[in-house]
Amino acid sequence: MVVMDNYRKGWALRYIREAEAELEAAHKSPDMAPTLILESLRKAQAAIYYGLGEPKVIEGIVLQGLRDGGPVDDPILRFLIEVERSIERIERLPVTSIDEALKEADGIVRFASEIITILTRED
């Protein structure tokens, strides 16, 4: 069982709701999609960070792992690094690749939502 204080739980749930809403808006508004996709991904990432602990600490660990560039044994850290890499990759995609970005963002936000559901579940 994961123990999370109400403050972090509240922020995790808020960020994942906003991530899902912004991704839905990106699907409906192609002209705003690039900005909405990135906002959605950053909010999904923030939701996971709040779910796991102190967001700044988690972010520091992820960025250090990204800088080190070597193999990562911890599956959670490996996932968080891959999320960061995906966000960076989507930031560099040309506007003509919106469908690719939406598809990748859909998967990340869906997975983040599942993680938050597990972390915030009260047994």
Beta strands, then each sheet from edge to edge (+ up, - down):
end
